[in-house]
């Protein structure tokens, strides 16, 4: 058994705790659905009652996901990597990054920086909103920018657009001295 697996007695305790937490929520959902007083709200067909319980589990599932994300963000804020988060969750680093995209803060040097391509240069910049843009000068001397309103969601996307600009403004071999 790995450290994250639980023993049968722990499973029984967890089941009891979850059912104890679920029952008041299921009762509240059932009461809202039926408008019946507490002593009659479970007077219904087994299907209706089971669906009310299922609705309560859906609410709990959403809360577990929210709390899981909070735990991942907390771990990331203390320095955990996506590789570590993925290992704990049993998924890849990429899977963890997709599941919790804001859990791990990357240092600015890893996300921003300068590009030198096709004889030109570009600098990636992050806006306060979190979006990304770039400013650059092609080898032909033409300046370009995509910093207003930081239109790109990631540094990688901004770098791709900056690279395309630099390629477009590269000197042709005929133009070089």
C-alpha positions in Angstrom: 0.0 0.0 0.0 1.4 3.4 -0.9 1.3 6.3 1.5 -1.7 7.9 -0.2 -3.8 4.7 -0.2 -6.1 4.2 2.8 -6.6 1.2 5.0 -10.0 -0.5 5.2 -10.8 1.0 8.6 -9.8 4.5 7.4 -12.1 3.9 4.4 -15.0 3.0 6.7 -14.4 6.2 8.8 -14.2 8.3 5.7 -17.4 6.9 4.3 -19.2 7.6 7.7 -17.9 11.2 7.8 -18.9 11.8 4.2 -22.4 10.4 4.8 -22.7 12.4 8.0 -21.8 15.5 6.0 -24.1 14.6 3.1 -27.3 13.9 5.0 -28.1 17.5 6.1 -27.3 18.7 2.6 -29.5 16.1 1.0 -32.3 16.9 3.4 -32.0 20.6 2.6 -32.0 20.0 -1.1 -35.0 17.6 -0.8 -36.9 20.1 1.4 -36.3 22.9 -1.2 -37.4 20.6 -4.1 -40.6 19.5 -2.4 -41.5 22.3 -0.1 -42.5 19.7 2.4 -41.9 20.0 6.2 -38.9 18.1 7.5 -41.0 15.2 8.8 -42.5 14.5 5.4 -39.8 15.5 2.9 -38.7 12.0 2.4 -42.2 10.8 1.5 -41.6 10.1 -2.2 -40.8 7.4 -4.6 -37.4 5.8 -4.2 -36.3 7.3 -7.5 -37.0 10.9 -6.3 -35.3 10.3 -3.0 -32.3 8.7 -4.7 -32.1 11.7 -7.1 -32.1 14.1 -4.2 -29.2 12.2 -2.7 -27.4 12.3 -6.0 -27.9 16.0 -6.3 -26.3 16.4 -2.8 -23.3 14.3 -4.0 -23.0 16.6 -7.0 -22.8 19.6 -4.7 -20.2 17.9 -2.5 -18.2 16.9 -5.6 -18.0 20.6 -6.6 -16.8 21.5 -3.2 -14.2 18.8 -3.1 -12.9 20.1 -6.5 -12.8 23.6 -5.1 -11.0 22.5 -2.0 -8.6 20.3 -4.0 -7.7 23.3 -6.2 -7.1 25.4 -3.0 -4.8 22.7 -1.7 -2.9 22.6 -5.0 -2.5 26.4 -5.1 -1.3 26.4 -1.5 1.3 23.7 -2.2 2.4 25.7 -5.3 2.7 28.9 -3.2 5.1 27.0 -0.9 7.2 26.0 -3.9 5.7 22.7 -5.1 6.2 22.1 -8.8 3.6 20.8 -11.3 5.7 17.6 -11.4 5.2 17.1 -7.6 1.5 18.0 -7.8 1.0 15.5 -10.6 2.8 12.8 -8.7 0.6 13.2 -5.7 -2.5 13.2 -7.8 -1.4 10.3 -10.0 -1.2 12.3 -13.2 1.6 13.8 -15.3 3.2 17.2 -14.9 1.3 18.4 -17.9 -2.0 17.0 -16.5 -1.4 18.8 -13.2 -0.8 22.1 -15.1 -3.9 21.6 -17.1 -6.0 20.7 -14.0 -4.6 23.6 -11.8 -3.3 26.2 -14.2 -2.7 28.8 -11.6 -1.3 26.6 -8.9 2.4 27.2 -9.6 3.9 30.6 -10.1 6.7 30.6 -12.6 9.5 33.1 -12.0 9.4 36.1 -14.4 12.8 34.9 -15.9 11.2 31.6 -16.9 8.1 33.2 -18.4 9.2 36.6 -19.8 12.5 37.5 -21.4 14.0 38.3 -24.7 14.0 36.6 -28.1 16.7 37.0 -30.6 15.6 35.5 -33.9 16.1 36.3 -37.6 18.5 39.1 -36.8 15.9 41.0 -34.7 15.0 41.0 -31.0 11.8 41.1 -29.0 11.0 41.4 -25.3 8.1 39.6 -23.7 6.1 41.6 -21.2 3.4 40.7 -18.8 0.6 43.2 -18.0 -0.9 43.7 -14.5 -4.0 41.8 -15.8 -1.8 38.8 -16.3 -2.0 38.8 -20.1 1.2 38.8 -22.3 2.5 41.1 -25.0 5.7 41.9 -26.7 7.8 44.7 -28.2 10.4 44.1 -30.8 12.6 45.4 -33.6 13.1 43.4 -36.7 16.4 43.0 -38.5 15.1 45.5 -41.1 14.7 48.2 -38.4 10.9 48.0 -38.2 9.5 48.2 -34.7 6.4 46.2 -33.6 4.4 45.8 -30.4 1.6 43.8 -29.0 1.5 45.2 -25.5 -1.7 47.2 -25.5 -4.3 45.3 -23.5 -1.8 42.3 -23.4 -3.7 40.2 -25.9 -2.2 36.8 -25.3 -3.1 34.4 -22.5 0.4 32.9 -22.1 4.0 33.9 -22.6 4.4 31.1 -25.1 1.6 32.5 -27.2 3.2 36.0 -27.1 6.6 34.5 -28.0 5.1 32.8 -31.0 3.6 36.0 -32.3 6.8 37.9 -31.6 8.7 35.2 -33.4 6.4 35.5 -36.4 7.0 39.3 -36.4 10.7 38.9 -36.3 10.6 36.3 -39.2 8.5 38.7 -41.3 11.0 41.5 -40.7 14.2 39.5 -41.2 16.6 40.8 -43.8 16.6 38.8 -47.1 20.0 37.4 -47.9 20.1 39.8 -50.9 19.6 42.8 -48.5 22.5 41.8 -46.1 25.9 43.6 -46.6 
